[in-house]
Every structure is written in C-alpha cells, then in structure tokens.
Amino acid sequence: MQVGCGAGNTLYPLLEVNPELRVYACDFAPAAVQLVKEHPAYASGRASAFVADLTRDDLCASVPAASVDFVTMVFVLSAVSPEHMPIAVANIARTMRVGGQLFFRDYAEGDLTQERRQSRKGRHIALPAYESFAEAKKVPITKPVRSGEQMQNT
C-alpha cells in the first residue's frame, strides 16, 4: 500500500517490475488520486486508489484488514499534526499483516530539506514547524518511535 500516493510515482514502477503485485494507494488530495486513476497501468486492475484522511477515515473500509505486506509513506507523517500521528499510524497498522513492514521517509530535525525550506523567506513559521510549498504545516519527527509507543514531537 502506498500512503500519500501523489501521482503514483512509487506504485507504478513497483507494478512494472512485479507482475504479481496488487497495490492499494491513498492520498488526502482528490486530485492526486485522480492522477493515479488516469495512469494507463491503472486499467490493469492491480491498483486500487482512494481518497483518505488517515486521521479520520478507516482505511479498512477500502483495504481488507490485516492484508497488506508492506506500506510506503514518503513525506506523510510530517503533514499530520503530532497529536494525530498515533491515530494515523494505528489506522495504517490495522491494514497490515503480522510481520508486515512500513517504509517511510520524512523530514527530521536538522534535515537538509527542512533547513533549505526554512531559509526561504516567508516559509518559516516557528521551530519546529514549517510550511511546504503546498502550504501544508510540517512538523519534523525528532524522536524514534518503537512499536506500541505514542509518537511525540519533542
């Protein structure tokens, strides 16, 4: 499953190299999900894209519970407010099989991408939060999170 699928730049290369793969993809933005659905490879029936707010929508309404082997999330958690991160992660976890893997990349305190964006005039809110070019509030992850722990921005 690709969470925060955008235009599908992760899911379509994966489908291309693995003909047995079936992928679920979700994004908060309806326009992003529409781009995924307009891709020629979407017609294969091996991808299922849907709009979802990780903090409000039950992903298991679109993805069978405990069915996902791996999840990718690229720059997703930083777009979720710290108080809602545990809700989002638990929502994703319900879709995953026992032993499933979560692969994520996000901003971190001291991250070069974060520093570059903060150095641009008009983009700085207040540490540790900053804005992306899409005007979404970003909060860098500053503490590792282990299974069962609540995510906190410290």
Backbone as CSV, one residue per row, in Angstrom:
resi,resn,N_x,N_y,N_z,CA_x,CA_y,CA_z,C_x,C_y,C_z
1,MET,0.853,-1.174,0.000,0.000,0.000,0.000,0.898,1.236,0.000
2,GLN,0.538,2.193,-0.808,1.252,3.461,-0.820,0.353,4.513,-0.188
3,VAL,0.781,5.023,0.968,0.041,6.057,1.683,0.641,7.400,1.296
4,GLY,-0.203,8.334,0.886,0.302,9.599,0.351,0.825,9.340,-1.051
5,CYS,-0.007,8.737,-1.889,0.445,8.227,-3.191,0.794,9.303,-4.199
6,GLY,0.295,10.523,-4.003,0.576,11.548,-5.008,0.120,11.054,-6.373
7,ALA,0.961,11.188,-7.361,0.629,10.776,-8.730,0.933,9.307,-8.998
8,GLY,1.407,8.571,-7.973,1.693,7.148,-8.151,3.114,6.853,-8.562
9,ASN,4.032,7.765,-8.273,5.410,7.600,-8.712,6.143,6.455,-8.037
10,THR,5.598,5.900,-6.984,6.181,4.698,-6.376,5.439,3.460,-6.849
11,LEU,4.132,3.517,-6.869,3.371,2.304,-7.156,3.519,1.799,-8.579
12,TYR,3.582,2.665,-9.561,3.656,2.179,-10.934,4.987,1.508,-11.272
13,PRO,6.113,2.017,-10.834,7.362,1.262,-11.061,7.342,-0.109,-10.354
14,LEU,6.731,-0.180,-9.156,6.648,-1.466,-8.458,5.772,-2.449,-9.233
15,LEU,4.658,-1.982,-9.764,3.797,-2.845,-10.564,4.508,-3.338,-11.822
16,GLU,5.337,-2.478,-12.377,6.056,-2.832,-13.605,7.049,-3.962,-13.378
17,VAL,7.754,-3.936,-12.253,8.790,-4.953,-12.009,8.251,-6.219,-11.343
18,ASN,7.030,-6.186,-10.828,6.459,-7.351,-10.169,5.047,-7.601,-10.705
19,PRO,4.920,-8.509,-11.676,3.612,-8.735,-12.298,2.574,-9.373,-11.362
20,GLU,2.989,-9.873,-10.207,2.063,-10.488,-9.249,1.546,-9.491,-8.210
21,LEU,2.113,-8.310,-8.188,1.810,-7.330,-7.141,0.437,-6.694,-7.324
22,ARG,-0.252,-6.518,-6.201,-1.500,-5.740,-6.153,-1.246,-4.609,-5.163
23,VAL,-1.606,-3.378,-5.537,-1.276,-2.207,-4.719,-2.526,-1.390,-4.407
24,TYR,-2.643,-1.018,-3.138,-3.626,-0.031,-2.716,-2.886,1.293,-2.598
25,ALA,-3.554,2.369,-2.933,-2.928,3.685,-2.866,-3.947,4.694,-2.363
26,CYS,-3.519,5.529,-1.423,-4.431,6.557,-0.933,-3.701,7.879,-0.776
27,ASP,-4.479,8.936,-0.841,-3.944,10.271,-0.663,-5.068,11.147,-0.118
28,PHE,-4.678,12.173,0.593,-5.623,13.147,1.131,-6.226,13.999,0.018
29,ALA,-5.472,14.174,-1.051,-5.880,15.070,-2.149,-6.630,14.313,-3.246
30,PRO,-7.885,14.668,-3.485,-8.630,14.019,-4.568,-7.940,14.149,-5.930
31,ALA,-7.286,15.279,-6.178,-6.605,15.474,-7.463,-5.469,14.469,-7.649
32,ALA,-4.758,14.147,-6.566,-3.680,13.166,-6.644,-4.247,11.782,-6.978
33,VAL,-5.311,11.404,-6.312,-5.930,10.099,-6.566,-6.446,10.035,-8.004
34,GLN,-6.965,11.128,-8.496,-7.437,11.158,-9.884,-6.277,10.925,-10.852
35,LEU,-5.105,11.510,-10.569,-3.931,11.276,-11.420,-3.542,9.807,-11.434
36,VAL,-3.597,9.161,-10.287,-3.281,7.727,-10.216,-4.256,6.944,-11.093
37,LYS,-5.526,7.282,-10.996,-6.550,6.560,-11.747,-6.467,6.807,-13.254
38,GLU,-5.882,7.934,-13.656,-5.757,8.256,-15.078,-4.533,7.612,-15.725
39,HIS,-3.647,7.057,-14.942,-2.445,6.394,-15.478,-2.869,5.165,-16.288
40,PRO,-2.260,4.929,-17.440,-2.656,3.773,-18.259,-2.570,2.429,-17.519
41,ALA,-1.613,2.262,-16.629,-1.453,0.993,-15.914,-2.551,0.752,-14.879
42,TYR,-3.298,1.777,-14.524,-4.383,1.611,-13.548,-5.461,0.661,-14.085
43,ALA,-5.629,0.660,-15.391,-6.651,-0.172,-16.024,-6.374,-1.664,-15.855
44,SER,-5.188,-2.035,-15.432,-4.841,-3.449,-15.266,-5.638,-4.104,-14.142
45,GLY,-6.205,-3.280,-13.261,-6.953,-3.822,-12.131,-6.075,-4.241,-10.963
46,ARG,-4.778,-3.996,-11.055,-3.849,-4.378,-9.989,-3.635,-3.256,-8.992
47,ALA,-4.214,-2.096,-9.247,-4.100,-0.959,-8.328,-5.500,-0.497,-7.957
48,SER,-5.620,-0.072,-6.712,-6.884,0.476,-6.231,-6.565,1.745,-5.461
49,ALA,-7.016,2.877,-5.969,-6.699,4.176,-5.359,-7.959,4.796,-4.771
50,PHE,-7.766,5.470,-3.639,-8.893,6.098,-2.966,-8.427,7.288,-2.142
51,VAL,-9.334,8.202,-1.904,-9.067,9.386,-1.083,-9.266,8.990,0.371
52,ALA,-8.328,9.415,1.235,-8.455,9.106,2.658,-7.731,10.140,3.505
53,ASP,-8.345,10.464,4.611,-7.715,11.246,5.666,-7.316,10.229,6.728
54,LEU,-6.036,10.010,6.904,-5.534,8.984,7.822,-6.007,9.166,9.250
55,THR,-6.365,10.384,9.603,-6.760,10.653,10.982,-8.264,10.529,11.203
56,ARG,-9.031,10.395,10.117,-10.498,10.342,10.249,-11.137,9.142,9.559
57,ASP,-10.611,8.761,8.410,-11.220,7.701,7.617,-10.621,6.347,7.979
58,ASP,-11.449,5.343,8.151,-10.988,3.991,8.426,-10.458,3.383,7.131
59,LEU,-9.154,3.144,7.063,-8.567,2.586,5.849,-9.127,1.202,5.536
60,CYS,-9.563,0.485,6.577,-10.102,-0.859,6.363,-11.442,-0.838,5.624
61,ALA,-12.007,0.318,5.396,-13.194,0.426,4.554,-12.822,0.237,3.082
62,SER,-11.553,0.473,2.744,-11.079,0.345,1.362,-10.029,-0.740,1.188
63,VAL,-9.420,-1.166,2.284,-8.352,-2.168,2.262,-8.715,-3.232,3.296
64,PRO,-8.734,-4.507,2.902,-9.055,-5.534,3.895,-8.092,-5.500,5.085
65,ALA,-8.639,-5.642,6.270,-7.815,-5.646,7.491,-6.784,-6.769,7.418
66,ALA,-5.607,-6.477,7.938,-4.504,-7.457,8.047,-4.166,-8.122,6.712
67,SER,-4.193,-7.347,5.621,-3.931,-7.916,4.297,-2.684,-7.362,3.609
68,VAL,-2.103,-6.315,4.153,-1.020,-5.608,3.463,0.345,-6.095,3.960
69,ASP,1.216,-6.433,3.016,2.562,-6.901,3.361,3.521,-5.760,3.652
70,PHE,3.405,-4.677,2.894,4.261,-3.521,3.156,3.545,-2.227,2.791
71,VAL,3.966,-1.178,3.491,3.397,0.154,3.294,4.543,1.120,3.041
72,THR,4.371,1.997,2.068,5.323,3.089,1.866,4.642,4.401,2.217
73,MET,5.399,5.264,2.874,4.922,6.614,3.220,6.099,7.566,3.028
74,VAL,5.982,8.455,2.081,7.054,9.413,1.817,6.503,10.813,2.079
75,PHE,7.072,11.481,3.076,6.669,12.824,3.493,5.181,12.881,3.847
76,VAL,4.705,11.897,4.582,3.308,11.840,5.008,3.175,12.231,6.475
77,LEU,3.946,11.604,7.340,3.796,11.854,8.774,4.015,13.317,9.144
78,SER,4.900,13.975,8.450,5.161,15.378,8.767,3.980,16.276,8.415
79,ALA,3.049,15.773,7.616,1.862,16.542,7.274,0.711,16.281,8.247
80,VAL,0.971,15.413,9.226,-0.034,15.072,10.235,0.369,15.757,11.532
81,SER,-0.576,16.390,12.190,-0.237,17.056,13.451,0.210,16.005,14.474
82,PRO,1.154,16.365,15.328,1.697,15.392,16.288,0.630,14.690,17.127
83,GLU,-0.414,15.402,17.512,-1.443,14.764,18.338,-2.266,13.731,17.558
84,HIS,-2.245,13.794,16.229,-2.980,12.837,15.407,-2.100,11.724,14.836
85,MET,-0.784,11.809,15.012,0.104,10.778,14.470,-0.220,9.378,14.985
86,PRO,-0.472,9.192,16.290,-0.809,7.828,16.749,-2.062,7.269,16.078
87,ILE,-3.034,8.122,15.822,-4.262,7.698,15.151,-3.938,7.241,13.723
88,ALA,-3.152,8.034,13.019,-2.791,7.709,11.633,-2.006,6.404,11.562
89,VAL,-1.026,6.244,12.437,-0.194,5.037,12.413,-1.026,3.809,12.785
90,ALA,-1.899,3.917,13.774,-2.759,2.795,14.156,-3.699,2.425,13.005
91,ASN,-4.194,3.405,12.298,-5.071,3.181,11.157,-4.339,2.373,10.086
92,ILE,-3.116,2.757,9.793,-2.306,2.030,8.813,-2.001,0.624,9.324
93,ALA,-1.654,0.506,10.588,-1.285,-0.791,11.173,-2.418,-1.804,11.044
94,ARG,-3.661,-1.369,11.139,-4.801,-2.293,11.024,-4.885,-2.952,9.646
95,THR,-4.303,-2.327,8.634,-4.333,-2.907,7.290,-3.207,-3.916,7.081
96,MET,-2.229,-3.918,7.968,-1.009,-4.710,7.759,-1.093,-6.113,8.368
97,ARG,-0.501,-7.066,7.656,-0.379,-8.428,8.171,0.633,-8.447,9.304
98,VAL,0.546,-9.470,10.122,1.575,-9.677,11.145,2.903,-9.857,10.407
99,GLY,3.916,-9.128,10.826,5.216,-9.179,10.154,5.332,-8.237,8.973
100,GLY,4.261,-7.481,8.680,4.314,-6.519,7.584,5.348,-5.439,7.880
101,GLN,5.788,-4.748,6.848,6.824,-3.734,7.004,6.331,-2.369,6.546
102,LEU,6.775,-1.361,7.287,6.452,0.029,6.976,7.749,0.723,6.562
103,PHE,7.759,1.267,5.370,8.905,2.010,4.857,8.502,3.473,4.777
104,PHE,9.236,4.338,5.473,8.876,5.746,5.381,10.114,6.611,5.303
105,ARG,9.912,7.754,4.681,10.927,8.800,4.585,10.201,10.076,4.936
106,ASP,10.804,10.850,5.804,10.167,12.091,6.180,11.218,13.089,6.599
107,TYR,10.761,14.278,6.893,11.633,15.315,7.388,12.040,14.967,8.813
108,ALA,13.212,15.407,9.192,13.675,15.237,10.566,14.367,16.529,10.977
109,GLU,14.431,16.756,12.256,15.086,17.962,12.741,16.538,17.966,12.246
110,GLY,16.943,19.055,11.646,18.291,19.159,11.091,18.400,18.608,9.681
111,ASP,17.327,18.103,9.126,17.283,17.565,7.779,17.615,18.689,6.796
112,LEU,18.440,18.398,5.821,18.848,19.420,4.858,17.644,20.019,4.135
113,THR,16.657,19.185,3.797,15.466,19.702,3.120,14.724,20.685,4.006
114,GLN,14.601,20.345,5.289,13.927,21.247,6.224,14.691,22.567,6.318
115,GLU,15.989,22.496,6.452,16.793,23.714,6.576,16.692,24.577,5.326
116,ARG,16.699,23.961,4.156,16.560,24.725,2.911,15.228,25.457,2.860
117,ARG,14.164,24.769,3.228,12.845,25.392,3.182,12.726,26.500,4.213
118,GLN,13.316,26.301,5.382,13.243,27.326,6.409,14.042,28.554,6.017
119,SER,15.072,28.372,5.211,15.896,29.513,4.835,15.227,30.385,3.781
120,ARG,14.191,29.885,3.147,13.474,30.679,2.144,12.545,31.655,2.827
121,LYS,12.655,32.886,2.441,11.856,33.947,3.060,10.360,33.660,2.943
122,GLY,9.673,33.841,4.050,8.238,33.659,4.064,7.791,32.230,4.272
123,ARG,8.713,31.290,4.433,8.352,29.894,4.573,8.479,29.421,6.014
124,HIS,9.006,30.224,6.869,9.267,29.815,8.245,8.081,30.186,9.125
125,ILE,7.576,29.210,9.898,6.506,29.507,10.848,7.164,29.739,12.199
126,ALA,7.557,28.685,12.836,8.272,28.716,14.107,8.796,27.318,14.333
127,LEU,9.988,27.225,14.815,10.526,25.895,15.060,9.670,25.181,16.072
128,PRO,9.443,23.872,15.907,9.973,23.038,14.844,9.082,22.936,13.615
129,ALA,7.997,23.664,13.540,7.095,23.528,12.399,7.507,24.463,11.272
130,TYR,7.216,24.072,10.053,7.478,24.913,8.894,6.493,24.544,7.809
131,GLU,6.436,25.314,6.745,5.483,25.070,5.675,6.163,24.462,4.465
132,SER,5.431,23.619,3.778,5.912,23.108,2.497,5.446,24.075,1.419
133,PHE,5.825,23.809,0.184,5.379,24.656,-0.904,3.889,24.469,-1.166
134,ALA,3.312,23.366,-0.688,1.885,23.136,-0.840,1.108,23.807,0.287
135,GLU,1.793,24.573,1.123,1.193,25.311,2.231,0.674,24.418,3.352
136,ALA,1.106,23.162,3.391,0.721,22.278,4.495,1.709,22.456,5.642
137,LYS,1.209,22.434,6.855,2.075,22.550,8.020,2.905,21.281,8.146
138,LYS,4.186,21.407,8.382,5.089,20.276,8.530,5.682,20.303,9.923
139,VAL,5.753,19.144,10.542,6.351,19.022,11.864,7.397,17.925,11.785
140,PRO,8.666,18.241,11.941,9.697,17.212,11.826,9.625,16.215,12.981
141,ILE,9.957,14.975,12.670,9.995,13.936,13.689,11.339,14.031,14.392
142,THR,11.309,14.142,15.702,12.540,14.372,16.451,12.889,13.236,17.391
143,LYS,12.043,12.214,17.473,12.276,11.117,18.396,11.913,9.809,17.714
144,PRO,12.769,8.779,17.793,12.396,7.488,17.214,11.160,6.929,17.920
145,VAL,10.349,6.219,17.175,9.143,5.628,17.746,9.239,4.122,17.618
146,ARG,8.997,3.432,18.704,9.006,1.979,18.712,7.570,1.477,18.737
147,SER,7.385,0.262,18.328,6.061,-0.335,18.312,5.396,-0.193,19.675
148,GLY,4.167,0.261,19.656,3.407,0.402,20.884,3.572,1.742,21.579
149,GLU,4.563,2.540,21.180,4.765,3.855,21.785,3.904,4.883,21.063
150,GLN,3.564,5.925,21.780,2.888,7.050,21.153,3.932,7.947,20.504
151,MET,3.628,8.458,19.318,4.526,9.389,18.665,4.424,10.726,19.342
152,GLN,5.575,11.343,19.576,5.587,12.660,20.165,6.611,13.511,19.444
153,ASN,6.330,14.764,19.347,7.296,15.710,18.797,7.910,16.430,19.985
154,THR,9.145,16.065,20.308,9.802,16.662,21.483,10.907,17.585,21.072
